[in-house]
Amino acid sequence: MTDAQLIDGKVFAARLRNTIADTVNWLGSEHNLVPGLAVLMVGDDPASQIYTRNKAKQSTAAGMTSLHEQLPTETSQVAVLKKIEALNNDLSINGILVQLPLPDQMDSDIVIDTIAPTKDVDGFHLLNAGRLVTGRNGLTPCTPQGCLILLKETLGDLEGANAVIVGRSNIVGKPIAQLLLRENCTVTVAHSRTRNLAELCRRADILVAAVGRPEMIRGGWIRPGAAVIDVGINRIVGPDNTTRLVGDVAFSEAVQIAGAITPVPGGVGPMTVACLLANCVRVTCQQHGLPEPELWPAT
């Protein structure tokens, strides 16, 4: 058996960013609008710093304005909510993102739900989450949207596919389940405590790993020819004390069995940021009564 097809998220993300840049240019030339994205970070988590810098860099590269504000770890929740309210009322800011995780003194649900739903480019607000569950139009979380694009571009029509999602978070597991249901997949949501998990995974035509455990999904858990989307990003320390990034899937085993698989890094990650920029362009158009552009061609 030959190795699986690699699903290169960097290639797909570059295509999406090019379309976004063209749309931003059109908004500026035809409507004198420049989408504005505000990223608010509390604390000094190293991974979050990398993520927020990357988001700011890519939004600027696409021709958007970027506001990146980092607050001290000890900042009170009240102070953060005031910052968000100010951004809600700032007409130059179209999209707002609060980088997770937040410090222990804060309630993430309260913070996220303070963001205006029309500016919630992460798609985590209770109203947008409810719209997704009920099949209505709303802002979709970026990582699940990126996963769906990769699957449709790789497999084409997903109708009837048996999809197993390992992970039940509000950020990835639950939203990707809803998106795959919209595509007429048969969806099972599993997790680390699911009985006979390996056997369940072996039934999947589409396997999405989003459980947050390094290399938990072994090669023997994968049905030959299945499409595997590995959302996990885990930093592990090797015997020589060097660190490397691995996913939730044991890649070296899985690549010999799957039909297609995303690498880590370079798979889902680049699509997450690209879909964030796409959401910011979408909300800019919505806020100004403009038709939403088609940022990704239908397959």
PADOFI-881958 format. One line per 5 residues: their letters; for each residue x, y, z of N, C-alpha, C. Coordinates in steps of 0.05 Angstrom, whole numbers, always signed. Layout:
PADOFI-881958
a = X,Y,Z,X,Y,Z,X,Y,Z ~ ...
This chain:
PADOFI-881958
mtdaq = +17,-24,+0,+0,+0,+0,+18,+25,+0 ~ +11,+44,-17,+26,+69,-18,+17,+87,+5 ~ +34,+106,+12,+28,+125,+33,+4,+142,+25 ~ -10,+152,+45,-34,+168,+41,-28,+195,+27 ~ -48,+205,+13,-46,+232,+2,-43,+252,+25
lidgk = -24,+270,+24,-21,+291,+44,-39,+314,+37 ~ -56,+322,+56,-73,+345,+53,-58,+370,+63 ~ -47,+385,+44,-29,+407,+51,-46,+433,+57 ~ -50,+438,+82,-66,+461,+90,-53,+487,+82 ~ -26,+488,+80,-13,+513,+72,-21,+521,+43
vfaar = -24,+502,+26,-31,+508,-2,-60,+519,-3 ~ -78,+505,+10,-106,+514,+10,-109,+541,+24 ~ -95,+545,+46,-96,+571,+60,-86,+594,+43 ~ -65,+589,+28,-54,+610,+10,-74,+618,-11 ~ -89,+598,-22,-110,+604,-41,-132,+622,-29
lrnti = -140,+614,-5,-161,+629,+9,-151,+658,+15 ~ -127,+660,+24,-116,+687,+31,-114,+705,+6 ~ -108,+693,-17,-107,+708,-42,-134,+719,-49 ~ -155,+702,-46,-182,+711,-51,-191,+733,-32 ~ -183,+730,-7,-190,+750,+13,-176,+776,+7
adtvn = -151,+776,-1,-137,+800,-8,-150,+814,-32 ~ -159,+799,-51,-173,+811,-74,-199,+824,-65 ~ -213,+811,-47,-239,+822,-37,-234,+847,-21 ~ -213,+847,-4,-206,+871,+12,-200,+894,-7 ~ -185,+888,-28,-179,+909,-48,-204,+920,-61
wlgse = -223,+903,-67,-248,+911,-79,-264,+928,-59 ~ -265,+920,-34,-279,+936,-13,-267,+964,-11 ~ -241,+966,-13,-228,+992,-11,-233,+1009,-35 ~ -231,+997,-59,-233,+1013,-84,-262,+1021,-90 ~ -280,+1003,-84,-308,+1007,-92,-325,+1019,-70
hnlvp = -318,+1014,-45,-335,+1023,-23,-320,+1038,-1 ~ -294,+1043,-5,-278,+1058,+14,-279,+1045,+42 ~ -278,+1019,+42,-279,+1004,+67,-254,+987,+71 ~ -243,+987,+95,-220,+970,+102,-228,+954,+126 ~ -231,+927,+123,-238,+911,+146,-218,+914,+169
glavl = -228,+916,+193,-211,+920,+217,-215,+896,+236 ~ -193,+884,+243,-194,+861,+262,-179,+868,+287 ~ -193,+865,+310,-180,+869,+336,-176,+843,+350 ~ -151,+838,+359,-144,+814,+374,-136,+822,+402 ~ -150,+812,+422,-145,+819,+450,-134,+794,+464
mvgdd = -111,+797,+477,-98,+776,+491,-93,+784,+520 ~ -98,+766,+539,-93,+772,+567,-73,+752,+577 ~ -50,+762,+587,-29,+745,+596,-6,+742,+576 ~ +13,+724,+582,+36,+722,+566,+42,+693,+558 ~ +20,+677,+553,+23,+649,+545,+39,+649,+518
pasqi = +62,+634,+517,+79,+635,+494,+65,+626,+468 ~ +49,+605,+470,+35,+595,+446,+15,+616,+436 ~ +0,+629,+455,-19,+649,+448,-5,+673,+435 ~ +19,+680,+444,+33,+702,+432,+40,+696,+403 ~ +48,+672,+398,+54,+664,+370,+29,+665,+353
ytrnk = +7,+655,+363,-18,+655,+348,-27,+683,+342 ~ -27,+701,+362,-37,+728,+358,-19,+744,+339 ~ +7,+740,+341,+25,+754,+322,+20,+744,+294 ~ +15,+718,+291,+10,+707,+264,-16,+718,+252 ~ -36,+721,+269,-61,+732,+260,-58,+761,+252
akqst = -44,+776,+268,-39,+804,+261,-23,+807,+235 ~ -3,+791,+232,+14,+792,+208,-2,+785,+183 ~ -18,+764,+184,-33,+756,+160,-56,+775,+154 ~ -68,+787,+174,-90,+806,+168,-78,+831,+155 ~ -55,+840,+164,-42,+863,+151,-33,+856,+123
aagmt = -23,+832,+119,-14,+824,+92,-38,+823,+72 ~ -62,+818,+82,-85,+817,+65,-97,+845,+60 ~ -85,+865,+71,-95,+892,+67,-114,+902,+88 ~ -118,+887,+109,-136,+894,+131,-121,+910,+152 ~ -136,+925,+169,-123,+938,+191,-124,+918,+215
slheq = -103,+919,+231,-100,+901,+253,-95,+915,+279 ~ -111,+910,+299,-107,+921,+326,-101,+897,+344 ~ -76,+897,+356,-68,+875,+373,-62,+887,+400 ~ -77,+879,+421,-73,+890,+447,-68,+867,+467 ~ -46,+869,+482,-40,+849,+502,-41,+861,+530
lptet = -58,+849,+547,-62,+859,+574,-47,+841,+594 ~ -39,+852,+617,-25,+835,+637,-43,+813,+648 ~ -30,+791,+657,-45,+768,+667,-64,+775,+690 ~ -56,+795,+706,-72,+802,+730,-96,+820,+723 ~ -99,+827,+698,-122,+845,+690,-148,+833,+700
sqvav = -166,+850,+710,-192,+840,+720,-211,+835,+697 ~ -230,+818,+702,-250,+812,+682,-266,+837,+674 ~ -272,+853,+694,-287,+878,+689,-272,+896,+669 ~ -245,+897,+672,-229,+914,+654,-230,+902,+625 ~ -229,+876,+623,-230,+863,+597,-257,+868,+584
lkkie = -279,+866,+599,-306,+870,+588,-309,+899,+578 ~ -297,+918,+593,-297,+946,+584,-283,+949,+557 ~ -260,+936,+554,-245,+937,+529,-262,+926,+506 ~ -276,+904,+511,-292,+892,+490,-315,+910,+483 ~ -328,+922,+503,-350,+941,+497,-341,+964,+480
alnnd = -317,+974,+486,-306,+996,+470,-302,+987,+441 ~ -292,+963,+437,-288,+952,+410,-315,+947,+396 ~ -335,+938,+412,-362,+935,+400,-372,+961,+388 ~ -365,+983,+401,-375,+1009,+392,-357,+1024,+373 ~ -334,+1012,+367,-315,+1024,+349,-321,+1017,+320
lsing = -330,+1036,+304,-339,+1030,+277,-316,+1022,+258 ~ -291,+1028,+266,-268,+1020,+250,-261,+991,+254 ~ -272,+978,+275,-266,+950,+281,-291,+933,+272 ~ -286,+915,+254,-308,+898,+244,-309,+871,+257 ~ -285,+861,+265,-284,+835,+278,-268,+836,+303
ilvql = -277,+821,+324,-263,+820,+350,-258,+791,+357 ~ -234,+786,+366,-225,+760,+375,-212,+762,+402 ~ -220,+746,+422,-206,+745,+447,-191,+718,+448 ~ -164,+720,+450,-148,+696,+449,-152,+679,+474 ~ -158,+653,+470,-160,+634,+491,-135,+618,+493
plpdq = -128,+607,+517,-143,+609,+542,-139,+635,+557 ~ -158,+642,+574,-157,+665,+591,-147,+658,+618 ~ -136,+677,+633,-127,+671,+661,-150,+660,+678 ~ -142,+647,+700,-162,+633,+717,-183,+651,+729 ~ -177,+677,+733,-197,+694,+746,-220,+703,+727
mdsdi = -219,+693,+703,-240,+701,+684,-257,+678,+675 ~ -283,+685,+670,-302,+666,+659,-303,+669,+629 ~ -292,+650,+615,-290,+652,+585,-316,+656,+572 ~ -337,+643,+582,-364,+645,+570,-374,+674,+572 ~ -370,+686,+595,-380,+714,+599,-364,+733,+580
vidti = -338,+729,+579,-321,+746,+562,-329,+743,+533 ~ -332,+719,+523,-339,+714,+495,-367,+725,+488 ~ -386,+721,+506,-413,+730,+501,-416,+760,+504 ~ -395,+774,+513,-396,+803,+513,-389,+815,+485 ~ -375,+799,+469,-370,+808,+441,-396,+810,+426
aptkd = -399,+831,+411,-423,+834,+394,-425,+810,+375 ~ -447,+796,+373,-449,+773,+355,-442,+779,+327 ~ -447,+804,+318,-441,+812,+291,-411,+816,+286 ~ -395,+817,+308,-366,+821,+306,-351,+796,+315 ~ -365,+775,+322,-353,+751,+334,-341,+733,+312
vdgfh = -317,+741,+303,-304,+726,+281,-295,+698,+289 ~ -293,+692,+314,-286,+665,+323,-311,+647,+321 ~ -335,+658,+321,-359,+642,+320,-366,+628,+346 ~ -356,+638,+368,-360,+625,+394,-383,+636,+410 ~ -393,+659,+403,-415,+672,+418,-439,+653,+418
llnag = -454,+653,+441,-476,+635,+444,-496,+637,+421 ~ -501,+661,+411,-520,+665,+389,-510,+651,+363 ~ -484,+655,+357,-474,+642,+333,-472,+612,+336 ~ -466,+602,+360,-466,+573,+365,-494,+562,+361 ~ -514,+576,+371,-542,+568,+368,-551,+567,+339
rlvtg = -542,+587,+324,-548,+588,+295,-537,+563,+281 ~ -512,+556,+288,-500,+533,+275,-516,+507,+281 ~ -523,+504,+307,-538,+480,+315,-565,+478,+301 ~ -578,+501,+298,-605,+501,+286,-605,+504,+256 ~ -581,+504,+243,-580,+505,+214,-584,+532,+202
rnglt = -582,+553,+218,-586,+580,+208,-559,+593,+201 ~ -560,+614,+185,-536,+628,+177,-524,+642,+201 ~ -498,+640,+204,-483,+653,+226,-454,+650,+221 ~ -438,+660,+240,-409,+658,+238,-400,+631,+248 ~ -385,+617,+232,-376,+590,+239,-348,+591,+251
pctpq = -343,+576,+272,-315,+574,+283,-295,+567,+262 ~ -271,+579,+264,-252,+579,+242,-240,+551,+237 ~ -232,+538,+258,-219,+512,+255,-238,+491,+242 ~ -263,+488,+252,-281,+470,+239,-287,+477,+210 ~ -289,+503,+204,-294,+512,+176,-270,+504,+159
gclil = -246,+507,+169,-222,+499,+155,-221,+469,+150 ~ -229,+454,+170,-230,+424,+166,-249,+417,+144 ~ -273,+430,+144,-293,+423,+123,-282,+430,+95 ~ -269,+453,+92,-258,+460,+66,-238,+439,+57 ~ -220,+431,+74,-201,+411,+67,-214,+384,+59
lketl = -234,+376,+74,-248,+351,+67,-262,+353,+40 ~ -276,+375,+35,-291,+377,+10,-272,+380,-14 ~ -250,+394,-10,-231,+396,-32,-217,+369,-38 ~ -214,+353,-17,-201,+327,-21,-219,+305,-30 ~ -243,+304,-19,-262,+282,-24,-285,+289,-43
gdleg = -290,+315,-46,-313,+323,-62,-339,+321,-46 ~ -359,+308,-57,-385,+306,-43,-381,+287,-19 ~ -390,+297,+5,-387,+282,+30,-413,+267,+37 ~ -433,+270,+21,-459,+259,+28,-458,+228,+33 ~ -469,+220,+56,-470,+192,+62,-446,+181,+76
anavi = -425,+197,+78,-400,+187,+91,-404,+183,+121 ~ -391,+162,+132,-392,+157,+160,-369,+172,+173 ~ -376,+193,+189,-355,+210,+201,-354,+205,+231 ~ -330,+201,+241,-326,+198,+270,-308,+221,+279 ~ -317,+235,+300,-302,+258,+311,-294,+250,+339
vgrsn = -268,+250,+344,-258,+244,+371,-251,+271,+384 ~ -269,+279,+402,-266,+305,+415,-293,+319,+415 ~ -301,+331,+437,-328,+343,+440,-327,+372,+449 ~ -306,+386,+443,-303,+414,+452,-323,+432,+437 ~ -329,+455,+450,-345,+474,+436,-330,+489,+414
ivgkp = -303,+486,+414,-287,+500,+395,-284,+484,+369 ~ -281,+458,+371,-277,+441,+347,-297,+419,+345 ~ -298,+401,+365,-313,+376,+362,-342,+380,+355 ~ -356,+396,+372,-385,+400,+367,-391,+415,+342 ~ -376,+437,+336,-382,+451,+311,-376,+435,+285
iaqll = -354,+419,+285,-349,+404,+260,-370,+382,+257 ~ -381,+372,+279,-403,+353,+277,-427,+366,+263 ~ -434,+390,+271,-457,+404,+258,-451,+409,+229 ~ -427,+417,+222,-421,+423,+194,-422,+398,+177 ~ -413,+375,+188,-414,+350,+173,-443,+340,+170
lrenc = -459,+345,+191,-487,+338,+188,-500,+354,+165 ~ -493,+379,+162,-503,+395,+140,-496,+383,+113 ~ -473,+370,+113,-464,+357,+88,-476,+329,+84 ~ -495,+322,+101,-509,+296,+100,-491,+273,+106 ~ -471,+277,+123,-456,+255,+134,-471,+242,+157
tvtva = -464,+217,+163,-473,+204,+188,-451,+208,+208 ~ -458,+223,+230,-437,+233,+248,-439,+220,+276 ~ -416,+211,+285,-413,+201,+313,-392,+218,+327 ~ -400,+229,+350,-381,+245,+366,-372,+227,+389 ~ -346,+222,+389,-334,+205,+410,-314,+222,+426
hsrtr = -302,+210,+447,-283,+225,+463,-265,+205,+478 ~ -248,+215,+495,-228,+198,+508,-240,+176,+526 ~ -265,+180,+534,-278,+160,+551,-298,+142,+536 ~ -298,+144,+510,-316,+127,+494,-307,+98,+496 ~ -326,+80,+501,-319,+51,+501,-313,+41,+473
nlael = -294,+23,+471,-286,+11,+446,-280,+33,+425 ~ -265,+53,+433,-260,+76,+415,-245,+67,+390 ~ -225,+50,+392,-210,+42,+369,-228,+28,+348 ~ -246,+11,+358,-265,-3,+340,-283,+17,+326 ~ -292,+37,+341,-310,+57,+330,-295,+73,+308
crrad = -270,+81,+313,-255,+96,+294,-251,+80,+268 ~ -247,+54,+270,-242,+37,+247,-266,+36,+228 ~ -289,+46,+237,-313,+46,+219,-315,+72,+203 ~ -298,+91,+208,-301,+117,+197,-290,+120,+168 ~ -306,+132,+151,-296,+141,+125,-280,+167,+129
ilvaa = -290,+184,+148,-277,+209,+155,-271,+208,+185 ~ -246,+211,+193,-239,+211,+221,-226,+238,+228 ~ -239,+252,+247,-229,+278,+256,-219,+275,+285 ~ -193,+280,+289,-181,+277,+315,-177,+305,+327 ~ -192,+310,+349,-191,+336,+363,-194,+332,+392
vgrpe = -177,+314,+403,-180,+306,+431,-158,+318,+449 ~ -137,+328,+437,-116,+342,+453,-97,+323,+467 ~ -93,+299,+457,-75,+279,+468,-55,+271,+447 ~ -29,+274,+452,-9,+269,+432,-10,+240,+421 ~ -13,+237,+395,-12,+211,+381,-30,+190,+394
mirgg = -53,+199,+404,-71,+180,+416,-83,+161,+395 ~ -89,+171,+371,-102,+155,+350,-80,+140,+336 ~ -80,+113,+339,-59,+97,+327,-66,+88,+299 ~ -46,+79,+284,-51,+70,+257,-72,+48,+255 ~ -71,+30,+274,-90,+8,+274,-119,+16,+279
wirpg = -123,+41,+287,-150,+51,+292,-163,+61,+266 ~ -149,+62,+245,-158,+76,+221,-166,+55,+199 ~ -189,+59,+187,-198,+42,+166,-181,+48,+141 ~ -171,+27,+127,-155,+32,+103,-170,+50,+83 ~ -157,+71,+74,-169,+89,+55,-184,+112,+67
aavid = -187,+113,+93,-203,+135,+106,-188,+162,+103 ~ -204,+183,+105,-192,+210,+106,-190,+218,+135 ~ -166,+227,+143,-160,+234,+171,-153,+263,+173 ~ -168,+278,+190,-162,+306,+195,-152,+308,+224 ~ -127,+315,+227,-115,+316,+253,-114,+345,+262
vginr = -131,+352,+282,-133,+380,+291,-113,+385,+314 ~ -102,+364,+326,-85,+367,+350,-59,+380,+344 ~ -50,+397,+362,-23,+409,+362,-12,+406,+390 ~ +7,+387,+393,+18,+381,+419,+49,+383,+417 ~ +61,+396,+436,+90,+398,+437,+101,+377,+456
ivgpd = +117,+359,+446,+128,+338,+463,+159,+340,+464 ~ +170,+329,+485,+199,+330,+489,+211,+303,+483 ~ +231,+302,+465,+244,+277,+458,+265,+269,+477 ~ +277,+245,+472,+298,+235,+491,+322,+253,+493 ~ +327,+269,+472,+350,+287,+473,+343,+315,+482
nttrl = +318,+317,+495,+308,+342,+506,+300,+363,+484 ~ +300,+355,+459,+290,+373,+439,+259,+370,+437 ~ +246,+391,+429,+217,+390,+428,+208,+389,+398 ~ +185,+377,+394,+173,+377,+367,+143,+377,+369 ~ +130,+385,+348,+101,+386,+347,+90,+360,+335
vgdva = +70,+349,+349,+56,+325,+338,+26,+330,+341 ~ +12,+315,+326,-17,+317,+327,-29,+297,+347 ~ -55,+293,+344,-69,+273,+360,-68,+245,+347 ~ -57,+245,+323,-55,+220,+308,-26,+212,+306 ~ -20,+186,+309,+7,+176,+305,+13,+176,+275
fseav = +24,+198,+265,+25,+203,+236,+40,+181,+221 ~ +63,+173,+232,+80,+153,+217,+66,+127,+213 ~ +47,+120,+231,+31,+96,+228,+7,+101,+210 ~ -6,+123,+214,-31,+129,+200,-26,+134,+170 ~ -4,+146,+163,+1,+153,+135,+4,+128,+118
qiaga = +10,+105,+130,+12,+80,+115,-15,+67,+110 ~ -36,+77,+124,-62,+63,+123,-84,+81,+111 ~ -84,+107,+119,-105,+125,+110,-103,+130,+80 ~ -126,+140,+69,-125,+148,+41,-115,+176,+38 ~ -121,+193,+57,-112,+221,+58,-110,+230,+86
itpvp = -90,+248,+92,-86,+256,+120,-73,+283,+121 ~ -80,+299,+141,-67,+325,+145,-42,+321,+162 ~ -20,+334,+155,+4,+333,+172,+1,+353,+195 ~ +18,+350,+215,+21,+369,+237,+51,+374,+241 ~ +59,+399,+238,+44,+423,+230,+39,+423,+199
ggvgp = +25,+444,+191,+21,+448,+162,-5,+437,+151 ~ -23,+427,+168,-48,+417,+159,-71,+436,+165 ~ -85,+431,+187,-108,+447,+195,-100,+475,+204 ~ -77,+478,+217,-69,+504,+229,-70,+527,+210 ~ -58,+526,+186,-59,+549,+168,-87,+556,+159
mtvac = -105,+536,+158,-132,+542,+149,-148,+557,+171 ~ -140,+552,+196,-154,+566,+218,-151,+596,+215 ~ -127,+605,+211,-122,+634,+209,-135,+645,+184 ~ -133,+631,+161,-145,+640,+136,-176,+643,+139 ~ -188,+624,+153,-217,+625,+157,-225,+648,+176
llanc = -207,+655,+195,-211,+678,+212,-213,+704,+195 ~ -194,+707,+176,-194,+730,+159,-219,+730,+141 ~ -227,+707,+132,-251,+705,+116,-276,+714,+132 ~ -277,+706,+157,-300,+715,+174,-300,+745,+178 ~ -276,+757,+180,-274,+786,+183,-284,+801,+158
vrvtc = -278,+790,+135,-288,+802,+110,-318,+798,+109 ~ -328,+775,+116,-357,+770,+116,-372,+790,+133 ~ -362,+794,+158,-377,+812,+176,-375,+841,+167 ~ -353,+848,+154,-351,+875,+143,-373,+880,+122 ~ -376,+861,+105,-398,+863,+85,-425,+864,+98
qqhgl = -430,+847,+117,-456,+846,+131,-462,+872,+145 ~ -442,+883,+158,-446,+908,+173,-452,+932,+155 ~ -445,+930,+130,-449,+953,+111,-470,+946,+90 ~ -485,+925,+94,-507,+918,+76,-498,+909,+49 ~ -473,+898,+47,-463,+889,+21,-467,+859,+19
pepel = -470,+849,-6,-472,+820,-9,-446,+806,-1 ~ -449,+783,+12,-426,+769,+20,-411,+757,-4 ~ -385,+761,-5,-370,+750,-28,-366,+720,-25 ~ -363,+706,-47,-356,+678,-47,-326,+675,-44 ~ -317,+669,-21,-289,+668,-15,-276,+641,-21
wpat = -293,+621,-22,-283,+594,-28,-302,+581,-48 ~ -292,+572,-71,-309,+560,-92,-323,+535,-82 ~ -348,+532,-88,-362,+508,-80,-351,+484,-96 ~ -350,+461,-83,-340,+437,-96,-364,+419,-104
